[in-house]
């Protein structure tokens, strides 16, 4: 549902999960194969968890933050965790990078650059 000012879109949990399932179908249809999923916390955790279960792939988590409560929807300095959390092993192979939104692309580019070393 779009707010009265037309600036925000609110979705229910059911709609949110339906959109994640739709994303999973698009990923599958693309034919792109991956070995692991890396979700960016916090926003990418729910989509990452669902995709990990759908594709039966290991899930890793990296904490990132560039939005602060005091600045609302304005992106600020990007902070990235030093370590990636995984149940075992290390991040390797082809990785599906998952976040809840990609507006400027700054976070995704920074994470990809860091992963490539």
C-alpha positions as CSV (number, residue, x, y, z in Angstrom):
1,X,0.0,0.0,0.0
2,X,1.4,3.4,-1.0
3,X,1.3,6.1,1.7
4,X,-0.7,9.3,1.1
5,X,2.4,11.2,0.3
6,X,3.4,8.6,-2.3
7,X,6.9,8.2,-0.9
8,X,6.6,4.9,1.0
9,X,5.3,1.5,0.0
10,X,4.1,-0.7,2.8
11,X,3.7,-4.5,2.3
12,X,2.3,-7.1,4.6
13,X,4.4,-10.1,5.7
14,X,2.4,-12.3,3.3
15,X,3.1,-9.9,0.4
16,X,6.8,-9.8,1.5
17,X,7.1,-13.6,1.4
18,X,5.3,-13.8,-1.9
19,X,7.8,-11.4,-3.4
20,X,10.7,-13.4,-2.0
21,X,9.2,-16.6,-3.5
22,X,8.7,-14.7,-6.9
23,X,12.4,-13.7,-6.7
24,X,13.3,-17.4,-6.1
25,X,11.5,-18.3,-9.2
26,X,13.3,-15.7,-11.2
27,X,16.7,-16.8,-9.9
28,X,15.8,-20.4,-10.8
29,X,14.6,-19.5,-14.3
30,X,17.9,-17.6,-14.9
31,X,19.8,-20.8,-14.7
32,X,22.6,-19.2,-12.7
33,X,24.1,-21.7,-10.3
34,X,25.6,-20.7,-7.0
35,X,27.3,-22.6,-4.1
36,X,26.4,-20.3,-1.2
37,X,24.2,-17.4,-0.2
38,X,25.6,-14.3,1.6
39,X,23.0,-12.1,3.0
40,X,23.6,-8.6,4.2
41,X,22.2,-7.9,7.7
42,X,19.8,-6.7,8.7
43,X,17.6,-6.3,5.7
44,X,18.9,-9.2,3.6
45,X,18.5,-11.7,6.4
46,X,14.8,-12.7,5.8
47,X,15.2,-13.0,2.0
48,X,18.5,-14.8,2.5
49,X,17.0,-17.3,4.9
50,X,14.1,-18.1,2.6
51,X,16.3,-18.4,-0.5
52,X,18.8,-20.6,1.5
53,X,15.9,-23.0,2.3
54,X,14.4,-22.9,-1.2
55,X,17.7,-23.7,-2.9
56,X,19.1,-25.8,0.0
57,X,22.4,-23.8,0.0
58,X,24.5,-22.7,3.0
59,X,23.8,-19.2,4.4
60,X,26.4,-16.8,5.5
61,X,25.7,-13.4,7.1
62,X,27.7,-10.1,6.8
63,X,26.6,-7.1,8.8
64,X,26.5,-3.8,7.0
65,X,24.9,-0.5,7.8
66,X,24.7,2.8,6.0
67,X,21.3,4.1,7.1
68,X,21.0,5.7,10.6
69,X,17.8,6.4,12.5
70,X,18.6,10.1,12.7
71,X,19.0,10.4,8.9
72,X,15.9,8.3,7.9
73,X,16.2,7.2,4.3
74,X,19.4,9.1,3.5
75,X,22.4,6.9,3.0
76,X,25.4,7.7,5.1
77,X,28.8,6.2,5.7
78,X,29.0,2.5,5.0
79,X,30.1,0.3,7.9
80,X,30.9,-3.4,7.2
81,X,31.6,-6.1,9.7
82,X,35.2,-7.4,9.8
83,X,34.0,-11.0,9.7
84,X,31.4,-13.1,7.9
85,X,29.3,-15.4,10.0
86,X,29.0,-19.0,8.8
87,X,28.0,-22.3,10.4
88,X,31.2,-24.0,9.0
89,X,33.9,-23.6,6.5
90,X,34.5,-20.4,4.6
91,X,32.9,-18.5,1.8
92,X,34.0,-20.0,-1.5
93,X,32.7,-20.7,-4.9
94,X,29.9,-18.8,-6.6
95,X,28.1,-16.6,-4.1
96,X,24.5,-15.2,-4.4
97,X,24.6,-11.8,-2.6
98,X,21.3,-10.9,-1.0
99,X,20.0,-7.6,0.4
100,X,16.6,-6.2,0.9
101,X,17.1,-3.1,-1.4
102,X,19.6,-1.7,-3.8
103,X,19.2,2.0,-4.4
104,X,22.6,3.5,-5.0
105,X,24.5,0.2,-5.4
106,X,27.2,1.5,-3.0
107,X,26.8,-1.3,-0.5
108,X,26.7,-4.1,-3.0
109,X,29.8,-2.7,-4.9
110,X,31.7,-2.3,-1.6
111,X,30.9,-5.9,-0.5
112,X,31.8,-7.4,-3.9
113,X,35.1,-5.4,-3.9
114,X,35.8,-6.7,-0.4
115,X,35.0,-10.3,-1.3
116,X,37.3,-10.1,-4.3
117,X,40.0,-8.9,-2.0
